[in-house]
Amino acid sequence: MPSSQRQQSVHFTSKTDEWATPQAFFDTQNAIYGFTLDVCSTHDNAKCERHFTKDDDGLSKSWAGERCWMNPPYGRDIGKWMRKAKEEGDLGAIVVCLVPARTDTKWWHDYAMHGRIEFIRGRLKFGGHASSAPFPSAVVVFAPDTSPRRRPSTR
């Protein structure tokens, strides 16, 4: 396989769709939002005392009145998590989502674009890995008082 194909293939594959949140990054976000619930985690990587694991099925639970941290699985179900985050934000929860900045996807346009988006400079190192992620990341915030940042028209 040519070098360019090997390099490219690493950007589109992964052995897992779970990327554990870097602690320092979470701490910065937590200082701003004061999270009360991690909506999709494992017991080992939960960032809040109250958290939902895969067995708890956070998609089926109410997040009402919570300040939620969400670092969803980055696979095919990410759209379901982003839909839920937007819906819960519309209902009054604050939901802060750490997601890959995949601006070309349906879920990005259907849901992320309705939140407040902050692109992260550089690449995060997830779960204590020595190497940075092979993708850019963004924070998307859904809350009752949050609307997308839009630049004024230049017309």
Secondary structure, DSSP 8 states (H G I E B T S, - for coil): --HHHHHHHHTT--S-S-----HHHHHHHHHHH---EESS--TTT-SSSSB--TTT-GGGS--TT-EEEE---SSTTHHHHHHHHHHHHHTT-EEEEEEE--TTSHHHHHTGGGSEEEE-SS---GGG-SS--SS-EEEEEE-TT----------
